[in-house]
Amino acid sequence: MTTQITSSILALDTCTESCSAALSYQGQVFSRIADAPREHSQRLLPMIDEVLKEAGVNLASLDVIAYGRGPGSFTGIRICTSMTQGLALGQDLPVIGISTLAAMAQMAINEHGAKQVLCAIDARMNEVYWAQFVDANGIAVLVGKEQVSSPDLVEFTLDNSHETQACGTGFDAYPQLLNLGNIERLIEVNFPDARAMLTLAQVGITAGQTTSVDDLAPVYLRDTVTWKKLPGRE
């Protein structure tokens, strides 16, 4: 079953090497994506302008902004959350955070019919951000929790009698992860894509999970206390 996207949603993601924007409006999807490491802050706004112009709408016509909340690059997450904050504040729009790992799993389901997905993003420092998902009526549902760990500590617990699709750069950096079970590398899904975020955002909207921009909540997974401002620091 495919989730029908009935809301007008702008989705943004810059949490990995890929930068993407997608807009759902009146049953149509408009999107841009580019592999542009270190260029996200320059590329994202033009992408947003392009999809809005292509749809013939402005920000005020939207219902919600969906943003890539992480995990991923700390700088990339900050760019995405800061951009979302600026856009949402200007139009008093609600926001909803979408996991980068869930977005990859959703893309595997949407485009490749995956039933089980193991997502892993190279987190550097000999670690990966990872999570397991299953298809529940066309929606990527998290099994367990999202984690950051060394590749040796990734625990595969999905049904081994069914093939699991492996998505993300973690499998390029640590190919031994493919030996954890009945796992097949899905090279077509290596990064989050804002198009898949639209599906997850619609599910969240229906469930009442949108928030005020004041409650925008990035997810770093790795030592989040490290990123907290110290007293007296900006």
Protein Blocks (a to p, Z undefined) as FASTA:
>chain_A
ZZddfbdcddddfkbmbdcddddeehiacddddddehilmmmmmmmmmmmmmmnopafkl
pmbdcddebjcdfklmmmmmmmmmmmmmmnopacddddfklmmmmmmmmmnopabdcddd
deejoiacddddddeehiacdehjaddddfklpccfbdfkbccddedjklmmmmmlmmnm
ccdddfklmbccfklmmmmmmmmmmnopaccfklgccdekpapllmpccehiZZ
